[in-house]
């Protein structure tokens, strides 16, 4: 599995940038750059918090956190 595919998988599981970096053996900055690339390429879309129950954060998230949703292209 490619790093991009694994990153998508881990994001979908609700993993943090730090956790993804540890899993892939990458620094956080590199993971952030990959996420930005996935957004630009249409695999992810940036979303705003929709309130409790909207995401895997289970109301434990902070509003300053970046959140993403898989697009149909990213789910393929």
PDB file of N, CA, C and O in Angstrom:
ATOM      1  N   UNK A   1       0.848  -1.176   0.000  1.00  0.00           N
ATOM      2  CA  UNK A   1       0.000   0.000   0.000  1.00  0.00           C
ATOM      3  C   UNK A   1       0.895   1.241   0.000  1.00  0.00           C
ATOM      4  O   UNK A   1       1.876   1.310   0.740  1.00  0.00           O
ATOM      5  N   UNK A   2       0.549   2.206  -0.827  1.00  0.00           N
ATOM      6  CA  UNK A   2       1.356   3.417  -0.909  1.00  0.00           C
ATOM      7  C   UNK A   2       1.174   4.272   0.354  1.00  0.00           C
ATOM      8  O   UNK A   2       0.212   4.094   1.101  1.00  0.00           O
ATOM      9  N   UNK A   3       2.090   5.178   0.573  1.00  0.00           N
ATOM     10  CA  UNK A   3       1.986   6.081   1.727  1.00  0.00           C
ATOM     11  C   UNK A   3       0.737   6.949   1.641  1.00  0.00           C
ATOM     12  O   UNK A   3       0.097   7.223   2.656  1.00  0.00           O
ATOM     13  N   UNK A   4       0.391   7.383   0.428  1.00  0.00           N
ATOM     14  CA  UNK A   4      -0.809   8.208   0.287  1.00  0.00           C
ATOM     15  C   UNK A   4      -2.049   7.393   0.639  1.00  0.00           C
ATOM     16  O   UNK A   4      -2.929   7.883   1.347  1.00  0.00           O
ATOM     17  N   UNK A   5      -2.129   6.170   0.160  1.00  0.00           N
ATOM     18  CA  UNK A   5      -3.280   5.322   0.463  1.00  0.00           C
ATOM     19  C   UNK A   5      -3.349   5.022   1.959  1.00  0.00           C
ATOM     20  O   UNK A   5      -4.428   5.035   2.552  1.00  0.00           O
ATOM     21  N   UNK A   6      -2.207   4.755   2.556  1.00  0.00           N
ATOM     22  CA  UNK A   6      -2.175   4.477   4.004  1.00  0.00           C
ATOM     23  C   UNK A   6      -2.581   5.723   4.784  1.00  0.00           C
ATOM     24  O   UNK A   6      -3.292   5.617   5.783  1.00  0.00           O
ATOM     25  N   UNK A   7      -2.142   6.900   4.345  1.00  0.00           N
ATOM     26  CA  UNK A   7      -2.525   8.144   5.009  1.00  0.00           C
ATOM     27  C   UNK A   7      -4.032   8.332   4.951  1.00  0.00           C
ATOM     28  O   UNK A   7      -4.645   8.687   5.958  1.00  0.00           O
ATOM     29  N   UNK A   8      -4.641   8.102   3.798  1.00  0.00           N
ATOM     30  CA  UNK A   8      -6.095   8.195   3.672  1.00  0.00           C
ATOM     31  C   UNK A   8      -6.776   7.224   4.634  1.00  0.00           C
ATOM     32  O   UNK A   8      -7.740   7.582   5.311  1.00  0.00           O
ATOM     33  N   UNK A   9      -6.274   6.007   4.687  1.00  0.00           N
ATOM     34  CA  UNK A   9      -6.851   4.990   5.564  1.00  0.00           C
ATOM     35  C   UNK A   9      -6.774   5.422   7.029  1.00  0.00           C
ATOM     36  O   UNK A   9      -7.748   5.303   7.772  1.00  0.00           O
ATOM     37  N   UNK A  10      -5.617   5.920   7.429  1.00  0.00           N
ATOM     38  CA  UNK A  10      -5.429   6.315   8.819  1.00  0.00           C
ATOM     39  C   UNK A  10      -6.254   7.552   9.169  1.00  0.00           C
ATOM     40  O   UNK A  10      -6.796   7.639  10.271  1.00  0.00           O
ATOM     41  N   UNK A  11      -6.355   8.506   8.249  1.00  0.00           N
ATOM     42  CA  UNK A  11      -7.212   9.669   8.480  1.00  0.00           C
ATOM     43  C   UNK A  11      -8.662   9.232   8.667  1.00  0.00           C
ATOM     44  O   UNK A  11      -9.353   9.733   9.555  1.00  0.00           O
ATOM     45  N   UNK A  12      -9.121   8.309   7.843  1.00  0.00           N
ATOM     46  CA  UNK A  12     -10.483   7.806   7.929  1.00  0.00           C
ATOM     47  C   UNK A  12     -10.729   7.131   9.281  1.00  0.00           C
ATOM     48  O   UNK A  12     -11.852   7.137   9.784  1.00  0.00           O
ATOM     49  N   UNK A  13      -9.689   6.555   9.861  1.00  0.00           N
ATOM     50  CA  UNK A  13      -9.790   5.919  11.177  1.00  0.00           C
ATOM     51  C   UNK A  13      -9.736   6.926  12.314  1.00  0.00           C
ATOM     52  O   UNK A  13      -9.874   6.557  13.480  1.00  0.00           O
ATOM     53  N   UNK A  14      -9.533   8.211  11.975  1.00  0.00           N
ATOM     54  CA  UNK A  14      -9.493   9.250  12.996  1.00  0.00           C
ATOM     55  C   UNK A  14      -8.142   9.435  13.650  1.00  0.00           C
ATOM     56  O   UNK A  14      -8.053  10.022  14.729  1.00  0.00           O
ATOM     57  N   UNK A  15      -7.085   8.946  13.018  1.00  0.00           N
ATOM     58  CA  UNK A  15      -5.742   9.064  13.586  1.00  0.00           C
ATOM     59  C   UNK A  15      -5.227  10.492  13.441  1.00  0.00           C
ATOM     60  O   UNK A  15      -5.608  11.206  12.513  1.00  0.00           O
ATOM     61  N   UNK A  16      -4.371  10.898  14.353  1.00  0.00           N
ATOM     62  CA  UNK A  16      -3.782  12.238  14.318  1.00  0.00           C
ATOM     63  C   UNK A  16      -2.568  12.260  13.396  1.00  0.00           C
ATOM     64  O   UNK A  16      -2.066  11.216  12.980  1.00  0.00           O
ATOM     65  N   UNK A  17      -2.109  13.470  13.087  1.00  0.00           N
ATOM     66  CA  UNK A  17      -0.909  13.626  12.259  1.00  0.00           C
ATOM     67  C   UNK A  17       0.278  12.932  12.930  1.00  0.00           C
ATOM     68  O   UNK A  17       1.068  12.267  12.259  1.00  0.00           O
ATOM     69  N   UNK A  18       0.406  13.082  14.228  1.00  0.00           N
ATOM     70  CA  UNK A  18       1.507  12.429  14.954  1.00  0.00           C
ATOM     71  C   UNK A  18       1.421  10.914  14.847  1.00  0.00           C
ATOM     72  O   UNK A  18       2.433  10.243  14.643  1.00  0.00           O
ATOM     73  N   UNK A  19       0.221  10.379  14.983  1.00  0.00           N
ATOM     74  CA  UNK A  19       0.042   8.927  14.891  1.00  0.00           C
ATOM     75  C   UNK A  19       0.329   8.430  13.480  1.00  0.00           C
ATOM     76  O   UNK A  19       0.946   7.381  13.298  1.00  0.00           O
ATOM     77  N   UNK A  20      -0.119   9.182  12.490  1.00  0.00           N
ATOM     78  CA  UNK A  20       0.147   8.799  11.105  1.00  0.00           C
ATOM     79  C   UNK A  20       1.643   8.832  10.831  1.00  0.00           C
ATOM     80  O   UNK A  20       2.190   7.923  10.206  1.00  0.00           O
ATOM     81  N   UNK A  21       2.300   9.885  11.302  1.00  0.00           N
ATOM     82  CA  UNK A  21       3.747   9.988  11.124  1.00  0.00           C
ATOM     83  C   UNK A  21       4.486   8.819  11.750  1.00  0.00           C
ATOM     84  O   UNK A  21       5.414   8.275  11.150  1.00  0.00           O
ATOM     85  N   UNK A  22       4.083   8.430  12.952  1.00  0.00           N
ATOM     86  CA  UNK A  22       4.728   7.297  13.621  1.00  0.00           C
ATOM     87  C   UNK A  22       4.489   6.007  12.844  1.00  0.00           C
ATOM     88  O   UNK A  22       5.394   5.184  12.709  1.00  0.00           O
ATOM     89  N   UNK A  23       3.290   5.832  12.341  1.00  0.00           N
ATOM     90  CA  UNK A  23       2.954   4.621  11.574  1.00  0.00           C
ATOM     91  C   UNK A  23       3.761   4.536  10.282  1.00  0.00           C
ATOM     92  O   UNK A  23       4.200   3.457   9.885  1.00  0.00           O
ATOM     93  N   UNK A  24       3.952   5.687   9.626  1.00  0.00           N
ATOM     94  CA  UNK A  24       4.623   5.710   8.326  1.00  0.00           C
ATOM     95  C   UNK A  24       6.121   6.019   8.412  1.00  0.00           C
ATOM     96  O   UNK A  24       6.825   5.979   7.402  1.00  0.00           O
ATOM     97  N   UNK A  25       6.601   6.325   9.612  1.00  0.00           N
ATOM     98  CA  UNK A  25       8.005   6.685   9.762  1.00  0.00           C
ATOM     99  C   UNK A  25       8.330   8.035   9.137  1.00  0.00           C
ATOM    100  O   UNK A  25       9.397   8.225   8.554  1.00  0.00           O
ATOM    101  N   UNK A  26       7.385   8.976   9.270  1.00  0.00           N
ATOM    102  CA  UNK A  26       7.544  10.313   8.671  1.00  0.00           C
ATOM    103  C   UNK A  26       7.405  11.374   9.755  1.00  0.00           C
ATOM    104  O   UNK A  26       6.746  11.159  10.772  1.00  0.00           O
ATOM    105  N   UNK A  27       8.031  12.517   9.525  1.00  0.00           N
ATOM    106  CA  UNK A  27       7.872  13.661  10.418  1.00  0.00           C
ATOM    107  C   UNK A  27       6.492  14.276  10.195  1.00  0.00           C
ATOM    108  O   UNK A  27       5.912  14.144   9.118  1.00  0.00           O
ATOM    109  N   UNK A  28       5.975  14.948  11.218  1.00  0.00           N
ATOM    110  CA  UNK A  28       4.667  15.572  11.144  1.00  0.00           C
ATOM    111  C   UNK A  28       4.529  16.536   9.984  1.00  0.00           C
ATOM    112  O   UNK A  28       3.478  16.603   9.347  1.00  0.00           O
ATOM    113  N   UNK A  29       5.601  17.294   9.705  1.00  0.00           N
ATOM    114  CA  UNK A  29       5.568  18.261   8.604  1.00  0.00           C
ATOM    115  C   UNK A  29       5.365  17.562   7.263  1.00  0.00           C
ATOM    116  O   UNK A  29       4.673  18.077   6.385  1.00  0.00           O
ATOM    117  N   UNK A  30       5.966  16.398   7.114  1.00  0.00           N
ATOM    118  CA  UNK A  30       5.819  15.640   5.872  1.00  0.00           C
ATOM    119  C   UNK A  30       4.395  15.099   5.743  1.00  0.00           C
ATOM    120  O   UNK A  30       3.837  15.075   4.646  1.00  0.00           O
ATOM    121  N   UNK A  31       3.811  14.669   6.852  1.00  0.00           N
ATOM    122  CA  UNK A  31       2.430  14.192   6.836  1.00  0.00           C
ATOM    123  C   UNK A  31       1.489  15.341   6.478  1.00  0.00           C
ATOM    124  O   UNK A  31       0.577  15.167   5.670  1.00  0.00           O
ATOM    125  N   UNK A  32       1.708  16.513   7.076  1.00  0.00           N
ATOM    126  CA  UNK A  32       0.891  17.693   6.760  1.00  0.00           C
ATOM    127  C   UNK A  32       0.986  18.026   5.272  1.00  0.00           C
ATOM    128  O   UNK A  32      -0.023  18.338   4.639  1.00  0.00           O
ATOM    129  N   UNK A  33       2.184  17.960   4.718  1.00  0.00           N
ATOM    130  CA  UNK A  33       2.375  18.242   3.292  1.00  0.00           C
ATOM    131  C   UNK A  33       1.638  17.210   2.438  1.00  0.00           C
ATOM    132  O   UNK A  33       1.055  17.560   1.412  1.00  0.00           O
ATOM    133  N   UNK A  34       1.660  15.940   2.855  1.00  0.00           N
ATOM    134  CA  UNK A  34       0.951  14.917   2.110  1.00  0.00           C
ATOM    135  C   UNK A  34      -0.559  15.155   2.175  1.00  0.00           C
ATOM    136  O   UNK A  34      -1.255  14.989   1.174  1.00  0.00           O
ATOM    137  N   UNK A  35      -1.061  15.539   3.336  1.00  0.00           N
ATOM    138  CA  UNK A  35      -2.486  15.833   3.476  1.00  0.00           C
ATOM    139  C   UNK A  35      -2.871  17.006   2.573  1.00  0.00           C
ATOM    140  O   UNK A  35      -3.894  16.956   1.891  1.00  0.00           O
ATOM    141  N   UNK A  36      -2.057  18.054   2.569  1.00  0.00           N
ATOM    142  CA  UNK A  36      -2.320  19.201   1.685  1.00  0.00           C
ATOM    143  C   UNK A  36      -2.351  18.751   0.223  1.00  0.00           C
ATOM    144  O   UNK A  36      -3.199  19.200  -0.547  1.00  0.00           O
ATOM    145  N   UNK A  37      -1.438  17.875  -0.154  1.00  0.00           N
ATOM    146  CA  UNK A  37      -1.402  17.342  -1.519  1.00  0.00           C
ATOM    147  C   UNK A  37      -2.682  16.559  -1.822  1.00  0.00           C
ATOM    148  O   UNK A  37      -3.250  16.695  -2.906  1.00  0.00           O
ATOM    149  N   UNK A  38      -3.138  15.738  -0.868  1.00  0.00           N
ATOM    150  CA  UNK A  38      -4.353  14.949  -1.060  1.00  0.00           C
ATOM    151  C   UNK A  38      -5.578  15.846  -1.218  1.00  0.00           C
ATOM    152  O   UNK A  38      -6.502  15.505  -1.956  1.00  0.00           O
ATOM    153  N   UNK A  39      -5.594  16.988  -0.531  1.00  0.00           N
ATOM    154  CA  UNK A  39      -6.687  17.953  -0.700  1.00  0.00           C
ATOM    155  C   UNK A  39      -6.613  18.566  -2.095  1.00  0.00           C
ATOM    156  O   UNK A  39      -7.619  18.631  -2.800  1.00  0.00           O
ATOM    157  N   UNK A  40      -5.425  19.016  -2.494  1.00  0.00           N
ATOM    158  CA  UNK A  40      -5.258  19.634  -3.827  1.00  0.00           C
ATOM    159  C   UNK A  40      -5.633  18.670  -4.950  1.00  0.00           C
ATOM    160  O   UNK A  40      -6.195  19.089  -5.963  1.00  0.00           O
ATOM    161  N   UNK A  41      -5.329  17.390  -4.781  1.00  0.00           N
ATOM    162  CA  UNK A  41      -5.601  16.393  -5.813  1.00  0.00           C
ATOM    163  C   UNK A  41      -7.028  15.864  -5.776  1.00  0.00           C
ATOM    164  O   UNK A  41      -7.419  15.074  -6.635  1.00  0.00           O
ATOM    165  N   UNK A  42      -7.816  16.296  -4.781  1.00  0.00           N
ATOM    166  CA  UNK A  42      -9.226  15.924  -4.734  1.00  0.00           C
ATOM    167  C   UNK A  42      -9.552  14.629  -4.013  1.00  0.00           C
ATOM    168  O   UNK A  42     -10.663  14.117  -4.151  1.00  0.00           O
ATOM    169  N   UNK A  43      -8.613  14.085  -3.245  1.00  0.00           N
ATOM    170  CA  UNK A  43      -8.864  12.873  -2.481  1.00  0.00           C
ATOM    171  C   UNK A  43      -9.538  13.172  -1.142  1.00  0.00           C
ATOM    172  O   UNK A  43     -10.258  12.337  -0.596  1.00  0.00           O
ATOM    173  N   UNK A  44      -9.296  14.367  -0.630  1.00  0.00           N
ATOM    174  CA  UNK A  44      -9.869  14.823   0.633  1.00  0.00           C
ATOM    175  C   UNK A  44     -10.487  16.188   0.432  1.00  0.00           C
ATOM    176  O   UNK A  44     -10.068  16.952  -0.438  1.00  0.00           O
ATOM    177  N   UNK A  45     -11.492  16.490   1.246  1.00  0.00           N
ATOM    178  CA  UNK A  45     -11.999  17.862   1.290  1.00  0.00           C
ATOM    179  C   UNK A  45     -11.931  18.323   2.737  1.00  0.00           C
ATOM    180  O   UNK A  45     -12.149  17.542   3.662  1.00  0.00           O
ATOM    181  N   UNK A  46     -11.629  19.584   2.916  1.00  0.00           N
ATOM    182  CA  UNK A  46     -11.551  20.174   4.238  1.00  0.00           C
ATOM    183  C   UNK A  46     -12.966  20.437   4.727  1.00  0.00           C
ATOM    184  O   UNK A  46     -13.797  20.933   3.965  1.00  0.00           O
ATOM    185  N   UNK A  47     -13.258  20.114   5.986  1.00  0.00           N
ATOM    186  CA  UNK A  47     -14.596  20.332   6.537  1.00  0.00           C
ATOM    187  C   UNK A  47     -14.520  21.126   7.824  1.00  0.00           C
ATOM    188  O   UNK A  47     -13.475  21.187   8.471  1.00  0.00           O
ATOM    189  N   UNK A  48     -15.625  21.728   8.185  1.00  0.00           N
ATOM    190  CA  UNK A  48     -15.747  22.449   9.442  1.00  0.00           C
ATOM    191  C   UNK A  48     -16.506  21.569  10.429  1.00  0.00           C
ATOM    192  O   UNK A  48     -17.318  20.735  10.029  1.00  0.00           O
ATOM    193  N   UNK A  49     -16.244  21.753  11.689  1.00  0.00           N
ATOM    194  CA  UNK A  49     -16.938  20.987  12.717  1.00  0.00           C
ATOM    195  C   UNK A  49     -18.437  21.240  12.612  1.00  0.00           C
ATOM    196  O   UNK A  49     -18.882  22.386  12.541  1.00  0.00           O
ATOM    197  N   UNK A  50     -19.204  20.166  12.602  1.00  0.00           N
ATOM    198  CA  UNK A  50     -20.659  20.266  12.518  1.00  0.00           C
ATOM    199  C   UNK A  50     -21.336  19.989  13.845  1.00  0.00           C
ATOM    200  O   UNK A  50     -22.551  19.795  13.893  1.00  0.00           O
ATOM    201  N   UNK A  51     -20.571  19.969  14.920  1.00  0.00           N
ATOM    202  CA  UNK A  51     -21.146  19.690  16.228  1.00  0.00           C
ATOM    203  C   UNK A  51     -20.984  18.241  16.619  1.00  0.00           C
ATOM    204  O   UNK A  51     -20.439  17.433  15.868  1.00  0.00           O
ATOM    205  N   UNK A  52     -21.456  17.931  17.782  1.00  0.00           N
ATOM    206  CA  UNK A  52     -21.298  16.584  18.345  1.00  0.00           C
ATOM    207  C   UNK A  52     -21.863  15.515  17.426  1.00  0.00           C
ATOM    208  O   UNK A  52     -22.939  15.670  16.850  1.00  0.00           O
ATOM    209  N   UNK A  53     -21.124  14.440  17.302  1.00  0.00           N
ATOM    210  CA  UNK A  53     -21.545  13.311  16.509  1.00  0.00           C
ATOM    211  C   UNK A  53     -21.242  13.430  15.031  1.00  0.00           C
ATOM    212  O   UNK A  53     -21.559  12.522  14.263  1.00  0.00           O
ATOM    213  N   UNK A  54     -20.631  14.536  14.615  1.00  0.00           N
ATOM    214  CA  UNK A  54     -20.368  14.761  13.199  1.00  0.00           C
ATOM    215  C   UNK A  54     -19.183  13.959  12.692  1.00  0.00           C
ATOM    216  O   UNK A  54     -19.153  13.571  11.524  1.00  0.00           O
ATOM    217  N   UNK A  55     -18.212  13.708  13.547  1.00  0.00           N
ATOM    218  CA  UNK A  55     -16.984  13.047  13.100  1.00  0.00           C
ATOM    219  C   UNK A  55     -16.550  11.996  14.113  1.00  0.00           C
ATOM    220  O   UNK A  55     -17.251  11.738  15.092  1.00  0.00           O
ATOM    221  N   UNK A  56     -15.399  11.397  13.873  1.00  0.00           N
ATOM    222  CA  UNK A  56     -14.860  10.384  14.775  1.00  0.00           C
ATOM    223  C   UNK A  56     -14.259  10.989  16.033  1.00  0.00           C
ATOM    224  O   UNK A  56     -13.853  10.253  16.933  1.00  0.00           O
ATOM    225  N   UNK A  57     -14.194  12.322  16.116  1.00  0.00           N
ATOM    226  CA  UNK A  57     -13.631  12.974  17.292  1.00  0.00           C
ATOM    227  C   UNK A  57     -14.472  12.812  18.537  1.00  0.00           C
ATOM    228  O   UNK A  57     -13.972  12.978  19.649  1.00  0.00           O
ATOM    229  N   UNK A  58     -15.747  12.488  18.367  1.00  0.00           N
ATOM    230  CA  UNK A  58     -16.626  12.253  19.506  1.00  0.00           C
ATOM    231  C   UNK A  58     -16.685  13.418  20.467  1.00  0.00           C
ATOM    232  O   UNK A  58     -16.687  13.217  21.681  1.00  0.00           O
ATOM    233  N   UNK A  59     -16.733  14.624  19.952  1.00  0.00           N
ATOM    234  CA  UNK A  59     -16.824  15.846  20.748  1.00  0.00           C
ATOM    235  C   UNK A  59     -15.566  16.120  21.572  1.00  0.00           C
ATOM    236  O   UNK A  59     -15.565  17.002  22.431  1.00  0.00           O
ATOM    237  N   UNK A  60     -14.511  15.376  21.316  1.00  0.00           N
ATOM    238  CA  UNK A  60     -13.260  15.616  22.027  1.00  0.00           C
ATOM    239  C   UNK A  60     -12.344  16.523  21.214  1.00  0.00           C
ATOM    240  O   UNK A  60     -11.266  16.901  21.674  1.00  0.00           O
ATOM    241  N   UNK A  61     -12.778  16.871  19.998  1.00  0.00           N
ATOM    242  CA  UNK A  61     -11.912  17.685  19.144  1.00  0.00           C
ATOM    243  C   UNK A  61     -11.967  19.146  19.563  1.00  0.00           C
ATOM    244  O   UNK A  61     -12.887  19.586  20.252  1.00  0.00           O
ATOM    245  N   UNK A  62     -10.989  19.855  19.140  1.00  0.00           N
ATOM    246  CA  UNK A  62     -10.934  21.295  19.357  1.00  0.00           C
ATOM    247  C   UNK A  62     -11.213  21.946  18.009  1.00  0.00           C
ATOM    248  O   UNK A  62     -10.817  21.420  16.969  1.00  0.00           O
ATOM    249  N   UNK A  63     -11.884  23.070  18.025  1.00  0.00           N
ATOM    250  CA  UNK A  63     -12.293  23.694  16.766  1.00  0.00           C
ATOM    251  C   UNK A  63     -11.114  24.141  15.915  1.00  0.00           C
ATOM    252  O   UNK A  63     -11.275  24.354  14.713  1.00  0.00           O
ATOM    253  N   UNK A  64      -9.929  24.289  16.508  1.00  0.00           N
ATOM    254  CA  UNK A  64      -8.780  24.708  15.699  1.00  0.00           C
ATOM    255  C   UNK A  64      -8.141  23.548  14.943  1.00  0.00           C
ATOM    256  O   UNK A  64      -7.246  23.762  14.126  1.00  0.00           O
ATOM    257  N   UNK A  65      -8.591  22.323  15.207  1.00  0.00           N
ATOM    258  CA  UNK A  65      -8.057  21.178  14.486  1.00  0.00           C
ATOM    259  C   UNK A  65      -8.577  21.179  13.060  1.00  0.00           C
ATOM    260  O   UNK A  65      -9.724  21.537  12.795  1.00  0.00           O
ATOM    261  N   UNK A  66      -7.713  20.773  12.158  1.00  0.00           N
ATOM    262  CA  UNK A  66      -8.140  20.592  10.769  1.00  0.00           C
ATOM    263  C   UNK A  66      -8.867  19.259  10.675  1.00  0.00           C
ATOM    264  O   UNK A  66      -8.435  18.260  11.251  1.00  0.00           O
ATOM    265  N   UNK A  67      -9.971  19.256   9.945  1.00  0.00           N
ATOM    266  CA  UNK A  67     -10.724  18.022   9.749  1.00  0.00           C
ATOM    267  C   UNK A  67     -10.964  17.832   8.261  1.00  0.00           C
ATOM    268  O   UNK A  67     -11.082  18.796   7.505  1.00  0.00           O
ATOM    269  N   UNK A  68     -11.036  16.567   7.856  1.00  0.00           N
ATOM    270  CA  UNK A  68     -11.165  16.242   6.448  1.00  0.00           C
ATOM    271  C   UNK A  68     -12.206  15.162   6.245  1.00  0.00           C
ATOM    272  O   UNK A  68     -12.506  14.387   7.154  1.00  0.00           O
ATOM    273  N   UNK A  69     -12.747  15.121   5.048  1.00  0.00           N
ATOM    274  CA  UNK A  69     -13.660  14.052   4.632  1.00  0.00           C
ATOM    275  C   UNK A  69     -13.104  13.459   3.351  1.00  0.00           C
ATOM    276  O   UNK A  69     -12.539  14.164   2.515  1.00  0.00           O
ATOM    277  N   UNK A  70     -13.271  12.157   3.213  1.00  0.00           N
ATOM    278  CA  UNK A  70     -12.887  11.510   1.964  1.00  0.00           C
ATOM    279  C   UNK A  70     -13.859  11.941   0.868  1.00  0.00           C
ATOM    280  O   UNK A  70     -15.070  11.992   1.087  1.00  0.00           O
ATOM    281  N   UNK A  71     -13.338  12.241  -0.275  1.00  0.00           N
ATOM    282  CA  UNK A  71     -14.170  12.512  -1.444  1.00  0.00           C
ATOM    283  C   UNK A  71     -14.427  11.173  -2.141  1.00  0.00           C
ATOM    284  O   UNK A  71     -13.798  10.175  -1.792  1.00  0.00           O
ATOM    285  N   UNK A  72     -15.332  11.132  -3.111  1.00  0.00           N
ATOM    286  CA  UNK A  72     -15.509   9.883  -3.866  1.00  0.00           C
ATOM    287  C   UNK A  72     -14.198   9.385  -4.481  1.00  0.00           C
ATOM    288  O   UNK A  72     -13.955   8.180  -4.540  1.00  0.00           O
ATOM    289  N   UNK A  73     -13.362  10.309  -4.933  1.00  0.00           N
ATOM    290  CA  UNK A  73     -12.063   9.918  -5.489  1.00  0.00           C
ATOM    291  C   UNK A  73     -11.178   9.270  -4.428  1.00  0.00           C
ATOM    292  O   UNK A  73     -10.477   8.299  -4.712  1.00  0.00           O
ATOM    293  N   UNK A  74     -11.208   9.806  -3.204  1.00  0.00           N
ATOM    294  CA  UNK A  74     -10.399   9.256  -2.125  1.00  0.00           C
ATOM    295  C   UNK A  74     -10.923   7.947  -1.589  1.00  0.00           C
ATOM    296  O   UNK A  74     -10.179   7.174  -0.985  1.00  0.00           O
ATOM    297  N   UNK A  75     -12.199   7.693  -1.806  1.00  0.00           N
ATOM    298  CA  UNK A  75     -12.830   6.478  -1.302  1.00  0.00           C
ATOM    299  C   UNK A  75     -12.720   5.331  -2.301  1.00  0.00           C
ATOM    300  O   UNK A  75     -13.097   4.199  -1.999  1.00  0.00           O
ATOM    301  N   UNK A  76     -12.205   5.624  -3.485  1.00  0.00           N
ATOM    302  CA  UNK A  76     -12.120   4.609  -4.539  1.00  0.00           C
ATOM    303  C   UNK A  76     -10.996   3.620  -4.303  1.00  0.00           C
ATOM    304  O   UNK A  76     -10.798   2.707  -5.104  1.00  0.00           O
TER     305      UNK A  76
END
